[in-house]
Amino acid sequence: MPVRVTLDVMLARRKLRARDVAEKIGLSETQLSLLRTGKVRGMRFDTLSKLCLVLECTPGDILEYDRDDADLNSKDD
């Protein structure tokens, strides 16, 4: 999948612990860990909004896209 979550980078830049961020946005540490490691297939916009608020960033700061033309033919939608 060409979309990657780079949440760890923002946590390091902001010198925040995942545990503290999870508590502030109302996620369990396990759920945030799954986001950080890219083991989820999606993220709710309200979760993304909360992350951006707490980390003082934009979605583009925690999500990256690697172009893959094969995604147009994907049947996973």
N, C-alpha and C positions, 0 to 999 in steps of 0.2 A: 504494500500500500504506500503510495507516494506522500501521504500526509503524516508527518512525524510531530510528536509532542516534545517540545524542548523545555519543559517545565523546570527540570533540574538546573538549567542554565540561569533562568530567572531567579530561582531560589538562591543560587549562589551569588548572583549579582546583588540581590537585595539583602543578602546575609540573613535569610530567614530559614527556620527549620520547617520541614514538611509537616510535622506534628502541629506546630502553631498555626500554619496556614489552614490545615484541615479543620482545626477547631473554629477558626474565624469564619470559614465559609460553610460550615455545617456538614462536612463530609467526614466519614471515618478515615482513619489513617490508612486502612486497607484500600479503600476506594481511591484515595489520592495516590497511593503507591501504584495501583493499576494504571492510573492515568499517566504517571511519571514514566512508567516502563513501556508504555504503548500497548498494553495488553487489553485495551478496550477498542471497540469498533466505532464508538461515537461518544460525544459529550453534549450534554444539554447546554443550550445557550445561557440559561440562568447560571449554571455552574461556571461557564466560561466568563460570564460577566463578573461574577464574584471573584474569580481568580484575578481578573484584570484589575478590579478595584483594589484588592488587597496587595497585589504586586506592583501596582501603579504602572501598568503597561497596557499594550493593545493586544488583540488576538494574534496579530502577526509576530509578536515577540515570543509567543509560546507555541506557535504552530508553524511548521515549515512544510513546503510542498516541493517534492521532487517530480519533475515532469515525467509522465509515463503514458504515451499515446495508447498503450494497450488497455488503459482504464476505460476508454470509450467502448470497448467490446466486452467489458465485464458484465457478468450476469448477477452480481452480488447486490444490485440495487433493490 
